[in-house]
């Protein structure tokens, strides 16, 4: 059903789109360089790989901080199908349009339900996944900088070493976290494809798409917008 809602730019303000793709690029480079560091097939570029890996790790953490600040300072549409905007943090907490939609969303994603449930911009599973992704980034940064020589001596790094059982254990946790990140990215891409191209085009190409218009105050469809294609 969501593929028939109008997709407006208000759901994806430019600063939020930028942070989204900074995350994407940084994660891809971190995964690639992480494999290169773990399996040094090309020793001559190991220095470059380590430098890029650390740089992207810093970028990812700073980008997360910026995204959290944007939650409280930038407005976005709370659902598809409306140009009405509100503070972005409201998209990250329980909303009226998300009530009782967890099970229907699971059924939809598993193919047991044909119509997409009526939800807010982020459905309940998305909210959980995105909060988890933020915590994963922090964990990967914590374990990563614990292993990086310039920051290995910091108190927070020593706490990590003691908590997880030494440098080798930290490496294993960091390596495991990378695969969790890969699984998250694959699942995210799959669900975006499942929801259709309209959301992707609205974010990537800033292209709006007509469809049903939604009233976030009344929590119901109030018409159809055919003025954008």
N, CA, C and O of each residue as an XYZ file, in Angstrom:
916
protein
N       0.815     -1.206      0.000
C       0.000      0.000      0.000
C       0.851      1.259      0.000
O       0.479      2.253     -0.624
N       1.999      1.234      0.696
C       2.813      2.444      0.818
C       3.306      2.941     -0.528
O       3.584      4.130     -0.677
N       3.424      2.039     -1.531
C       3.910      2.469     -2.825
C       2.906      3.376     -3.529
O       3.243      4.002     -4.535
N       1.659      3.459     -3.007
C       0.641      4.307     -3.609
C       0.506      5.649     -2.910
O      -0.264      6.498     -3.360
N       1.238      5.862     -1.815
C       1.214      7.162     -1.157
C       2.065      8.153     -1.937
O       3.055      7.776     -2.564
N       1.675      9.418     -1.895
C       2.506     10.457     -2.495
C       3.825     10.530     -1.721
O       3.842     10.442     -0.494
N       4.909     10.689     -2.446
C       6.227     10.815     -1.829
C       6.731     12.228     -2.076
O       7.042     12.607     -3.205
N       6.805     12.992     -1.008
C       7.215     14.396     -1.088
C       8.611     14.594     -0.492
O       9.076     13.796      0.323
N       9.259     15.665     -0.916
C      10.596     15.972     -0.423
C      10.601     16.267      1.077
O      11.618     16.097      1.749
N       9.458     16.708      1.590
C       9.380     17.053      3.010
C       9.668     15.868      3.919
O      10.063     16.054      5.070
N       9.478     14.657      3.421
C       9.772     13.463      4.223
C      11.278     13.245      4.349
O      11.733     12.560      5.265
N      12.048     13.824      3.432
C      13.492     13.602      3.422
C      14.231     14.918      3.167
O      14.741     15.128      2.067
N      14.297     15.804      4.163
C      15.054     17.060      4.008
C      16.503     16.778      3.625
O      17.071     15.754      4.006
N      17.088     17.695      2.873
C      18.439     17.496      2.335
C      19.472     17.141      3.408
O      20.259     16.221      3.183
N      19.516     17.821      4.565
C      20.534     17.452      5.571
C      20.424     15.995      6.023
O      21.437     15.346      6.281
N      19.192     15.481      6.119
C      19.014     14.086      6.534
C      19.434     13.124      5.433
O      19.952     12.042      5.707
N      19.208     13.523      4.191
C      19.647     12.699      3.062
C      21.173     12.630      3.025
O      21.753     11.571      2.788
N      21.814     13.782      3.263
C      23.283     13.830      3.246
C      23.859     12.909      4.318
O      24.778     12.140      4.037
N      23.333     12.974      5.540
C      23.858     12.118      6.611
C      23.629     10.643      6.289
O      24.447      9.792      6.639
N      22.515     10.344      5.623
C      22.223      8.960      5.250
C      23.286      8.415      4.308
O      23.764      7.295      4.489
N      23.661      9.208      3.295
C      24.618      8.720      2.306
C      26.061      8.827      2.792
O      26.925      8.092      2.312
N      26.333      9.716      3.721
C      27.650      9.707      4.369
C      27.812      8.404      5.135
O      28.871      7.779      5.091
N      26.751      7.992      5.845
C      26.763      6.706      6.534
C      27.043      5.563      5.570
O      27.888      4.707      5.831
N      26.323      5.561      4.451
C      26.448      4.486      3.477
C      27.873      4.385      2.950
O      28.457      3.302      2.942
N      28.434      5.508      2.510
C      29.784      5.506      1.938
C      30.816      5.096      2.984
O      31.713      4.302      2.703
N      30.683      5.647      4.198
C      31.641      5.329      5.259
C      31.587      3.847      5.620
O      32.625      3.216      5.820
N      30.371      3.288      5.704
C      30.235      1.878      6.054
C      30.842      0.975      4.984
O      31.514     -0.006      5.302
N      30.606      1.306      3.725
C      31.158      0.500      2.633
C      32.688      0.520      2.683
O      33.330     -0.521      2.549
N      33.267      1.705      2.874
C      34.728      1.815      2.939
C      35.287      1.114      4.180
O      36.361      0.515      4.124
N      34.563      1.188      5.296
C      35.006      0.503      6.505
C      35.008     -1.007      6.320
O      35.937     -1.690      6.752
N      33.971     -1.525      5.680
C      33.891     -2.965      5.448
C      35.008     -3.414      4.501
O      35.681     -4.414      4.751
N      35.195     -2.667      3.417
C      36.227     -3.027      2.436
C      37.618     -2.991      3.060
O      38.388     -3.943      2.935
N      37.933     -1.888      3.732
C      39.269     -1.776      4.336
C      39.431     -2.739      5.506
O      40.537     -3.201      5.789
N      38.327     -3.040      6.184
C      38.385     -4.016      7.277
C      38.805     -5.380      6.786
O      39.621     -6.053      7.414
N      38.241     -5.791      5.649
C      38.644     -7.074      5.050
C      40.104     -7.027      4.616
O      40.842     -7.997      4.788
N      40.515     -5.892      4.052
C      41.895     -5.770      3.587
C      42.878     -5.835      4.756
O      43.962     -6.403      4.629
N      42.496     -5.254      5.888
C      43.364     -5.280      7.071
C      43.415     -6.687      7.659
O      44.469     -7.142      8.103
N      42.280     -7.368      7.662
C      42.225     -8.719      8.234
C      42.927     -9.730      7.337
O      43.580    -10.659      7.813
N      42.780     -9.533      6.031
C      43.432    -10.415      5.056
C      44.368     -9.566      4.193
O      43.975     -9.150      3.103
N      45.576     -9.300      4.643
C      46.502     -8.388      3.943
C      47.066     -8.989      2.658
O      48.245     -9.335      2.580
N      46.201     -9.103      1.656
C      46.636     -9.680      0.375
C      47.572     -8.739     -0.379
O      48.394     -9.178     -1.183
N      47.441     -7.454     -0.112
C      48.267     -6.463     -0.797
C      48.984     -5.618      0.263
O      48.530     -4.523      0.595
N      50.092     -6.120      0.788
C      50.809     -5.434      1.881
C      51.205     -4.003      1.549
O      51.321     -3.163      2.442
N      51.412     -3.725      0.259
C      51.886     -2.403     -0.117
C      50.841     -1.304      0.109
O      51.194     -0.125      0.141
N      49.579     -1.664      0.264
C      48.550     -0.645      0.497
C      47.960     -0.739      1.909
O      46.932     -0.125      2.197
N      48.599     -1.493      2.768
C      48.078     -1.657      4.123
C      48.022     -0.327      4.874
O      47.079     -0.074      5.623
N      49.023      0.513      4.675
C      49.035      1.806      5.346
C      47.849      2.657      4.929
O      47.208      3.304      5.757
N      47.564      2.646      3.628
C      46.423      3.400      3.105
C      45.118      2.845      3.672
O      44.238      3.605      4.078
N      44.996      1.518      3.697
C      43.778      0.880      4.203
C      43.538      1.242      5.667
O      42.414      1.549      6.064
N      44.599      1.203      6.460
C      44.446      1.546      7.881
C      44.052      3.018      8.045
O      43.200      3.356      8.867
N      44.680      3.879      7.255
C      44.354      5.295      7.336
C      42.910      5.576      6.951
O      42.211      6.325      7.632
N      42.466      4.964      5.846
C      41.080      5.137      5.393
C      40.110      4.563      6.423
O      39.050      5.135      6.676
N      40.484      3.428      7.013
C      39.622      2.765      7.994
C      39.406      3.666      9.219
O      38.276      3.847      9.672
N      40.484      4.217      9.740
C      40.380      5.094     10.914
C      39.618      6.368     10.563
O      38.763      6.815     11.328
N      39.928      6.949      9.414
C      39.263      8.185      8.988
C      37.757      7.972      8.860
O      36.967      8.786      9.338
N      37.362      6.874      8.213
C      35.932      6.593      8.023
C      35.250      6.284      9.352
O      34.069      6.583      9.531
N      35.992      5.688     10.281
C      35.438      5.439     11.604
C      35.121      6.747     12.316
O      34.067      6.882     12.938
N      36.030      7.704     12.224
C      35.808      9.020     12.826
C      34.627      9.720     12.159
O      33.781     10.310     12.830
N      34.583      9.647     10.818
C      33.481     10.263     10.070
C      32.144      9.655     10.485
O      31.162     10.377     10.659
N      32.102      8.339     10.645
C      30.861      7.657     10.994
C      30.348      8.107     12.362
O      29.151      8.334     12.534
N      31.248      8.235     13.325
C      30.852      8.669     14.669
C      30.388     10.130     14.652
O      29.359     10.462     15.240
N      31.141     10.992     13.985
C      30.758     12.399     13.897
C      29.427     12.546     13.167
O      28.596     13.371     13.547
N      29.226     11.758     12.134
C      27.978     11.803     11.379
C      26.798     11.368     12.247
O      25.699     11.911     12.132
N      27.033     10.387     13.113
C      25.993      9.944     14.036
C      25.635     11.072     15.011
O      24.458     11.313     15.280
N      26.639     11.750     15.529
C      26.397     12.871     16.447
C      25.595     13.966     15.746
O      24.641     14.506     16.306
N      25.993     14.285     14.514
C      25.281     15.306     13.737
C      23.836     14.884     13.493
O      22.916     15.695     13.595
N      23.645     13.596     13.166
C      22.274     13.106     12.900
C      21.398     13.204     14.140
O      20.213     13.518     14.036
N      21.962     12.941     15.304
C      21.198     13.064     16.547
C      20.829     14.528     16.788
O      19.712     14.827     17.212
N      21.761     15.434     16.520
C      21.470     16.870     16.671
C      20.345     17.277     15.718
O      19.458     18.045     16.089
N      20.388     16.756     14.486
C      19.345     17.056     13.504
C      17.968     16.587     13.972
O      16.957     17.195     13.620
N      17.919     15.510     14.763
C      16.634     15.017     15.270
C      15.863     16.112     15.999
O      14.633     16.162     15.958
N      16.613     16.990     16.668
C      15.984     18.009     17.503
C      15.954     19.386     16.842
O      15.332     20.309     17.369
N      16.610     19.531     15.709
C      16.718     20.856     15.094
C      16.117     20.947     13.695
O      15.949     22.046     13.167
N      15.794     19.815     13.094
C      15.263     19.811     11.733
C      13.865     19.204     11.720
O      13.575     18.258     12.452
N      13.021     19.756     10.890
C      11.663     19.240     10.758
C      11.551     18.366      9.512
O      12.211     18.621      8.505
N      10.714     17.338      9.587
C      10.437     16.482      8.444
C       9.005     15.983      8.550
O       8.394     16.051      9.617
N       8.475     15.485      7.447
C       7.109     14.965      7.454
C       7.049     13.676      8.266
O       7.925     12.824      8.116
N       6.040     13.507      9.126
C       5.943     12.310      9.958
C       5.434     11.079      9.216
O       5.559      9.960      9.713
N       4.863     11.275      8.035
C       4.390     10.158      7.212
C       4.617     10.498      5.752
O       4.872     11.652      5.407
N       4.523      9.499      4.902
C       4.466      9.757      3.471
C       3.085     10.328      3.166
O       2.143     10.132      3.933
N       2.972     11.028      2.052
C       1.669     11.534      1.633
C       1.270     12.854      2.256
O       0.108     13.249      2.157
N       2.207     13.557      2.904
C       1.886     14.860      3.476
C       3.094     15.785      3.390
O       4.244     15.347      3.429
N       2.800     17.070      3.272
C       3.866     18.080      3.307
C       3.937     18.744      4.680
O       4.783     19.609      4.906
N       3.056     18.348      5.596
C       3.095     18.855      6.958
C       4.371     18.344      7.623
O       4.709     17.168      7.495
N       5.073     19.217      8.328
C       6.350     18.842      8.926
C       6.339     19.067     10.430
O       5.639     19.945     10.934
N       7.115     18.271     11.133
C       7.256     18.398     12.578
C       8.682     18.011     12.948
O       9.410     17.458     12.123
N       9.083     18.300     14.182
C      10.447     18.001     14.620
C      10.772     16.533     14.385
O       9.973     15.654     14.709
N      11.933     16.275     13.827
C      12.285     14.931     13.357
C      12.316     13.876     14.464
O      12.083     12.699     14.189
N      12.596     14.269     15.703
C      12.682     13.292     16.783
C      11.381     12.516     16.934
O      11.394     11.375     17.395
N      10.261     13.119     16.552
C       8.970     12.440     16.685
C       8.861     11.230     15.769
O       8.021     10.357     15.988
N       9.711     11.174     14.736
C       9.726     10.000     13.860
C      10.468      8.825     14.481
O      10.394      7.703     13.981
N      11.186      9.085     15.577
C      12.028      8.053     16.171
C      11.451      7.463     17.453
O      12.022      6.540     18.034
N      10.332      7.995     17.880
C       9.663      7.493     19.077
C       8.304      6.934     18.688
O       7.859      7.164     17.563
N       7.624      6.203     19.580
C       6.307      5.641     19.233
C       5.345      6.708     18.725
O       5.266      7.803     19.282
N       4.612      6.376     17.659
C       3.653      7.290     17.047
C       2.293      6.606     16.929
O       2.192      5.379     16.931
N       1.265      7.419     16.830
C      -0.100      6.895     16.714
C      -0.238      5.965     15.513
O      -0.914      4.939     15.585
N       0.416      6.336     14.400
C       0.289      5.535     13.173
C       1.068      4.229     13.228
O       0.931      3.394     12.335
N       1.877      4.041     14.256
C       2.640      2.798     14.389
C       1.978      1.792     15.328
O       2.444      0.660     15.458
N       0.894      2.204     15.979
C       0.260      1.318     16.960
C      -0.234      0.031     16.304
O      -0.876      0.062     15.254
N       0.071     -1.085     16.931
C      -0.419     -2.411     16.514
C       0.047     -2.794     15.107
O      -0.619     -3.579     14.431
N       1.181     -2.249     14.661
C       1.646     -2.537     13.305
C       2.884     -3.422     13.272
O       3.368     -3.753     12.190
N       3.404     -3.812     14.423
C       4.604     -4.640     14.440
C       4.372     -5.987     13.762
O       5.112     -6.363     12.853
N       3.348     -6.709     14.202
C       3.062     -8.036     13.634
C       2.661     -7.934     12.162
O       3.166     -8.710     11.351
N       1.769     -7.004     11.782
C       1.441     -6.857     10.356
C       2.667     -6.563      9.489
O       2.753     -7.048      8.361
N       3.634     -5.758     10.014
C       4.827     -5.462      9.235
C       5.684     -6.706      9.052
O       6.229     -6.935      7.972
N       5.802     -7.506     10.098
C       6.576     -8.746      9.994
C       5.937     -9.662      8.957
O       6.638    -10.263      8.143
N       4.620     -9.768      8.984
C       3.912    -10.605      8.010
C       4.128    -10.094      6.592
O       4.304    -10.879      5.660
N       4.112     -8.757      6.433
C       4.312     -8.173      5.106
C       5.708     -8.478      4.583
O       5.868     -8.876      3.429
N       6.715     -8.292      5.424
C       8.087     -8.529      4.997
C       8.354    -10.018      4.726
O       9.231    -10.355      3.930
N       7.610    -10.896      5.380
C       7.776    -12.332      5.157
C       6.918    -12.840      3.997
O       6.964    -14.019      3.644
N       6.135    -11.928      3.410
C       5.309    -12.317      2.268
C       3.973    -12.915      2.645
O       3.249    -13.403      1.776
N       3.624    -12.890      3.939
C       2.350    -13.459      4.388
C       1.212    -12.446      4.315
O       0.050    -12.792      4.529
N       1.548    -11.197      4.012
C       0.543    -10.140      3.889
C       0.867     -9.325      2.646
O       1.994     -8.855      2.489
N      -0.111     -9.152      1.760
C       0.149     -8.507      0.482
C       0.196     -6.983      0.583
O       1.056     -6.350     -0.029
N      -0.717     -6.391      1.347
C      -0.781     -4.945      1.427
C       0.134     -4.424      2.537
O       0.184     -4.971      3.639
N       0.847     -3.362      2.214
C       1.732     -2.733      3.197
C       0.864     -2.074      4.267
O      -0.015     -1.278      3.937
N       1.094     -2.391      5.545
C       0.302     -1.768      6.618
C       0.464     -0.253      6.628
O       1.502      0.274      6.227
N      -0.569      0.438      7.088
C      -0.546      1.888      7.190
C       0.275      2.281      8.415
O      -0.142      2.034      9.547
N       1.429      2.887      8.196
C       2.317      3.252      9.297
C       2.816      4.676      9.114
O       2.516      5.335      8.118
N       3.578      5.134     10.088
C       4.249      6.431      9.963
C       5.403      6.296      8.961
O       5.563      5.250      8.332
N       6.206      7.360      8.817
C       7.312      7.307      7.847
C       8.238      6.135      8.136
O       8.668      5.437      7.218
N       8.544      5.919      9.412
C       9.314      4.751      9.831
C       8.371      3.786     10.538
O       7.731      4.147     11.526
N       8.286      2.559     10.032
C       7.439      1.575     10.696
C       8.150      1.061     11.953
O       9.338      1.331     12.131
N       7.453      0.328     12.828
C       8.062     -0.107     14.099
C       9.372     -0.869     13.927
O      10.296     -0.683     14.718
N       9.469     -1.728     12.903
C      10.695     -2.482     12.686
C      11.839     -1.557     12.270
O      12.984     -1.741     12.683
N      11.514     -0.568     11.453
C      12.540      0.391     11.048
C      13.082      1.162     12.247
O      14.293      1.347     12.374
N      12.198      1.607     13.115
C      12.637      2.352     14.291
C      13.617      1.528     15.115
O      14.671      2.022     15.515
N      13.264      0.258     15.369
C      14.139     -0.613     16.150
C      15.469     -0.820     15.430
O      16.532     -0.779     16.049
N      15.399     -1.045     14.108
C      16.613     -1.306     13.332
C      17.539     -0.096     13.333
O      18.754     -0.252     13.456
N      16.984      1.106     13.197
C      17.812      2.299     13.121
C      18.425      2.635     14.476
O      19.576      3.069     14.536
N      17.674      2.441     15.574
C      18.257      2.641     16.897
C      19.374      1.631     17.138
O      20.411      1.963     17.711
N      19.147      0.386     16.691
C      20.180     -0.640     16.822
C      21.420     -0.259     16.017
O      22.546     -0.454     16.475
N      21.209      0.290     14.804
C      22.342      0.685     13.961
C      23.181      1.758     14.651
O      24.409      1.732     14.569
N      22.531      2.696     15.327
C      23.268      3.721     16.053
C      24.117      3.134     17.163
O      25.271      3.522     17.345
N      23.543      2.193     17.905
C      24.292      1.530     18.978
C      25.435      0.695     18.403
O      26.513      0.618     18.992
N      25.192      0.069     17.246
C      26.236     -0.730     16.598
C      27.414      0.148     16.188
O      28.570     -0.243     16.355
N      27.125      1.332     15.654
C      28.187      2.259     15.262
C      29.032      2.643     16.477
O      30.259      2.683     16.397
N      28.378      2.922     17.588
C      29.106      3.283     18.809
C      29.963      2.120     19.304
O      31.096      2.317     19.743
N      29.413      0.910     19.231
C      30.166     -0.267     19.674
C      31.376     -0.498     18.779
O      32.471     -0.784     19.265
N      31.176     -0.373     17.462
C      32.285     -0.579     16.531
C      33.363      0.489     16.731
O      34.555      0.200     16.637
N      32.938      1.712     17.005
C      33.914      2.782     17.261
C      34.679      2.501     18.551
O      35.896      2.677     18.607
N      33.974      2.072     19.571
C      34.601      1.781     20.870
C      35.647      0.688     20.734
O      36.781      0.850     21.184
N      35.268     -0.427     20.112
C      36.216     -1.526     19.951
C      37.322     -1.162     18.962
O      38.476     -1.547     19.151
N      36.974     -0.422     17.912
C      37.969     -0.044     16.911
C      39.041      0.873     17.469
O      40.229      0.648     17.242
N      38.634      1.901     18.195
C      39.617      2.835     18.747
C      40.368      2.235     19.926
O      41.447      2.709     20.282
N      39.805      1.195     20.535
C      40.549      0.463     21.564
C      41.746     -0.249     20.949
O      42.783     -0.407     21.594
N      41.597     -0.679     19.692
C      42.670     -1.389     18.996
C      43.634     -0.449     18.275
O      44.700     -0.877     17.833
N      43.268      0.823     18.153
C      44.109      1.803     17.444
C      45.142      2.358     18.422
O      44.783      2.865     19.485
N      46.401      2.265     18.070
C      47.487      2.592     18.996
C      47.382      3.978     19.626
O      47.567      4.095     20.838
N      47.091      5.042     18.858
C      47.033      6.382     19.477
C      45.965      6.525     20.564
O      46.098      7.375     21.445
N      44.907      5.707     20.516
C      43.836      5.825     21.509
C      43.748      4.599     22.419
O      42.875      4.531     23.284
N      44.634      3.649     22.230
C      44.577      2.402     23.011
C      44.834      2.627     24.497
O      44.379      1.843     25.330
N      45.554      3.683     24.833
C      45.884      3.927     26.226
C      44.845      4.719     26.991
O      44.997      4.924     28.195
N      43.793      5.170     26.325
C      42.758      5.940     27.001
C      42.008      5.074     28.006
O      41.935      3.854     27.861
N      41.459      5.714     29.013
C      40.739      4.976     30.048
C      39.578      4.180     29.504
O      39.344      3.048     29.929
N      38.838      4.764     28.555
C      37.689      4.069     27.993
C      38.125      2.850     27.179
O      37.404      1.856     27.095
N      39.315      2.941     26.583
C      39.852      1.798     25.836
C      40.302      0.694     26.789
O      40.073     -0.488     26.531
N      40.937      1.082     27.880
C      41.358      0.088     28.871
C      40.154     -0.596     29.490
O      40.197     -1.792     29.781
N      39.074      0.158     29.694
C      37.840     -0.429     30.214
C      37.283     -1.469     29.241
O      36.796     -2.523     29.650
N      37.362     -1.154     27.956
C      36.901     -2.091     26.924
C      37.733     -3.368     26.953
O      37.192     -4.471     26.879
N      39.050     -3.213     27.062
C      39.935     -4.379     27.121
C      39.611     -5.265     28.322
O      39.549     -6.488     28.202
N      39.409     -4.645     29.463
C      39.106     -5.407     30.674
C      37.729     -6.058     30.598
O      37.546     -7.194     31.035
N      36.770     -5.334     30.044
C      35.401     -5.845     29.973
C      35.281     -7.036     29.027
O      34.608     -8.021     29.334
N      35.950     -6.933     27.859
C      35.803     -7.965     26.838
C      36.864     -9.066     26.927
O      36.759    -10.084     26.244
N      37.871     -8.867     27.754
C      38.824     -9.949     27.972
C      40.108     -9.862     27.182
O      40.684    -10.894     26.837
N      40.580     -8.652     26.882
C      41.860     -8.504     26.206
C      41.750     -8.120     24.750
O      40.663     -8.103     24.171
N      42.912     -7.806     24.161
C      42.958     -7.293     22.788
C      42.407     -8.278     21.772
O      41.690     -7.882     20.853
N      42.734     -9.565     21.927
C      42.249    -10.554     20.962
C      40.734    -10.655     20.995
O      40.094    -10.753     19.949
N      40.154    -10.631     22.194
C      38.694    -10.684     22.317
C      38.053     -9.452     21.684
O      37.004     -9.547     21.048
N      38.694     -8.293     21.861
C      38.169     -7.064     21.256
C      38.200     -7.176     19.738
O      37.261     -6.760     19.060
N      39.291     -7.745     19.200
C      39.388     -7.932     17.745
C      38.266     -8.835     17.240
O      37.668     -8.575     16.196
N      37.989     -9.898     17.996
C      36.928    -10.833     17.588
C      35.575    -10.137     17.602
O      34.784    -10.298     16.672
N      35.302     -9.359     18.657
C      34.034     -8.636     18.739
C      33.917     -7.610     17.608
O      32.845     -7.439     17.026
N      35.017     -6.935     17.305
C      35.015     -5.939     16.225
C      34.767     -6.619     14.878
O      34.011     -6.115     14.047
N      35.406     -7.759     14.676
C      35.234     -8.535     13.441
C      33.797     -9.038     13.323
O      33.203     -8.971     12.247
N      33.238     -9.539     14.416
C      31.852    -10.007     14.436
C      30.895     -8.857     14.149
O      29.923     -9.021     13.412
N      31.173     -7.687     14.735
C      30.318     -6.526     14.511
C      30.276     -6.113     13.052
O      29.252     -5.623     12.576
N      31.389     -6.309     12.330
C      31.408     -5.973     10.910
C      30.408     -6.812     10.138
O      29.738     -6.301      9.240
N      30.296     -8.083     10.467
C      29.342     -8.948      9.776
C      27.905     -8.589     10.138
O      27.002     -8.718      9.312
N      27.694     -8.139     11.369
C      26.371     -7.650     11.740
C      26.020     -6.427     10.900
O      24.883     -6.272     10.455
N      27.008     -5.561     10.689
C      26.805     -4.379      9.861
C      26.484     -4.768      8.415
O      25.622     -4.157      7.782
N      27.171     -5.774      7.901
C      26.911     -6.246      6.535
C      25.493     -6.784      6.422
O      24.785     -6.480      5.463
N      25.078     -7.582      7.398
C      23.722     -8.146      7.392
C      22.685     -7.030      7.457
O      21.671     -7.072      6.760
N      22.948     -6.031      8.299
C      22.030     -4.894      8.406
C      21.890     -4.183      7.062
O      20.777     -3.850      6.654
N      22.995     -3.949      6.377
C      22.951     -3.233      5.104
C      22.211     -4.033      4.045
O      21.435     -3.472      3.272
N      22.447     -5.344      4.003
C      21.753     -6.200      3.029
C      20.252     -6.198      3.292
O      19.452     -6.086      2.363
N      19.873     -6.323      4.568
C      18.453     -6.319      4.933
C      17.816     -4.972      4.595
O      16.687     -4.917      4.108
N      18.548     -3.886      4.858
C      18.034     -2.546      4.570
C      17.783     -2.375      3.073
O      16.741     -1.858      2.671
N      18.723     -2.801      2.260
C      18.575     -2.684      0.807
C      17.399     -3.535      0.322
O      16.623     -3.100     -0.530
N      17.270     -4.748      0.865
C      16.168     -5.642      0.482
C      14.817     -5.003      0.790
O      13.907     -5.047     -0.038
N      14.680     -4.406      1.982
C      13.406     -3.818      2.392
C      13.091     -2.565      1.586
O      11.925     -2.285      1.307
N      14.122     -1.806      1.207
C      13.907     -0.642      0.343
C      13.376     -1.089     -1.014
O      12.451     -0.482     -1.554
N      13.959     -2.148     -1.563
C      13.505     -2.686     -2.845
C      12.075     -3.200     -2.721
O      11.257     -3.009     -3.622
N      11.778     -3.858     -1.591
C      10.448     -4.411     -1.370
C       9.394     -3.313     -1.313
O       8.257     -3.519     -1.738
N       9.764     -2.154     -0.792
C       8.821     -1.037     -0.672
C       8.647     -0.263     -1.970
O       7.828      0.654     -2.031
N       9.397     -0.610     -3.007
C       9.267      0.072     -4.279
C      10.303      1.172     -4.460
O      11.084      1.461     -3.553
N      10.302      1.776     -5.633
C      11.345      2.740     -5.993
C      11.038      4.172     -5.579
O      11.922      5.027     -5.621
N       9.784      4.451     -5.173
C       9.395      5.841     -4.918
C      10.223      6.477     -3.795
O      10.694      7.606     -3.934
N      10.397      5.759     -2.694
C      11.162      6.306     -1.573
C      12.617      6.531     -1.968
O      13.209      7.555     -1.628
N      13.196      5.560     -2.694
C      14.585      5.686     -3.137
C      14.751      6.899     -4.040
O      15.704      7.664     -3.892
N      13.819      7.075     -4.979
C      13.913      8.200     -5.903
C      13.727      9.534     -5.180
O      14.342     10.535     -5.548
N      12.874      9.544     -4.146
C      12.662     10.778     -3.390
C      13.923     11.168     -2.634
O      14.234     12.354     -2.514
N      14.653     10.180     -2.123
C      15.866     10.463     -1.368
C      17.063     10.722     -2.266
O      17.810     11.678     -2.058
N      17.243      9.873     -3.258
C      18.467      9.929     -4.059
C      18.390     10.996     -5.150
O      19.341     11.752     -5.350
N      17.254     11.057     -5.859
C      17.124     11.981     -6.987
C      16.256     13.184     -6.667
O      16.048     14.039     -7.528
N      15.736     13.268     -5.423
C      14.848     14.360     -5.035
C      13.643     14.421     -5.956
O      13.141     15.503     -6.258
N      13.179     13.266     -6.401
C      12.052     13.186     -7.334
C      10.780     12.834     -6.569
O      10.726     11.804     -5.896
N       9.766     13.675     -6.669
C       8.505     13.411     -5.987
C       7.622     12.493     -6.817
O       7.771     12.381     -8.034
N       6.698     11.840     -6.121
C       5.835     10.860     -6.779
C       4.424     11.030     -6.248
O       4.215     11.063     -5.035
N       3.446     11.138     -7.154
C       2.064     11.324     -6.757
C       1.457     10.079     -6.128
O       1.997      8.980     -6.247
N       0.331     10.266     -5.462
C      -0.355      9.149     -4.833
C      -1.323      9.648     -3.782
O      -1.742     10.806     -3.807
N      -1.677      8.771     -2.859
C      -2.629      9.138     -1.824
C      -2.056     10.212     -0.895
O      -0.869     10.202     -0.567
N      -2.915     11.126     -0.487
C      -2.542     12.178      0.462
C      -3.043     11.767      1.839
O      -4.170     11.295      1.992
N      -2.171     11.959      2.853
C      -2.469     11.502      4.205
C      -2.515     12.670      5.167
O      -1.681     13.573      5.099
N      -3.488     12.655      6.063
C      -3.601     13.680      7.086
C      -3.025     13.130      8.391
O      -3.646     12.264      9.007
N      -1.857     13.608      8.832
C      -1.234     13.064     10.046
C      -1.980     13.410     11.330
O      -1.750     12.783     12.365
N      -2.876     14.406     11.275
C      -3.675     14.746     12.450
C      -4.881     13.818     12.578
O      -5.219     13.374     13.676
N      -5.527     13.529     11.449
C      -6.705     12.657     11.456
C      -6.332     11.188     11.310
O      -7.159     10.304     11.535
N      -5.061     10.930     10.926
C      -4.570      9.563     10.743
C      -5.398      8.803      9.697
O      -5.817      7.666      9.916
N      -5.617      9.458      8.570
C      -6.404      8.820      7.511
C      -6.067      9.429      6.154
O      -5.546     10.542      6.082
N      -6.361      8.709      5.088
C      -6.186      9.208      3.723
C      -7.284     10.216      3.433
O      -8.457      9.962      3.704
N      -6.898     11.371      2.877
C      -7.876     12.435      2.627
C      -7.989     12.801      1.152
O      -8.722     13.729      0.813
N      -7.303     12.119      0.291
C      -7.394     12.427     -1.126
C      -6.273     11.818     -1.908
O      -5.575     10.923     -1.430
N      -6.097     12.309     -3.125
C      -5.042     11.787     -3.998
C      -4.405     12.953     -4.754
O      -5.099     13.858     -5.219
N      -3.100     12.920     -4.868
C      -2.350     13.973     -5.546
C      -1.761     13.421     -6.832
O      -0.868     12.574     -6.812
N      -2.277     13.915     -7.950
C      -1.765     13.470     -9.256
C      -0.935     14.565     -9.916
O      -0.594     14.467    -11.095
N      -0.610     15.608     -9.154
C       0.087     16.758     -9.739
C       1.580     16.540     -9.896
O       2.238     17.283    -10.624
N       2.135     15.520     -9.218
C       3.554     15.216     -9.344
C       3.707     13.811     -9.869
O       2.866     12.950     -9.608
N       4.788     13.566    -10.619
C       5.008     12.254    -11.258
C       6.460     11.838    -11.063
O       6.863     10.768    -11.520
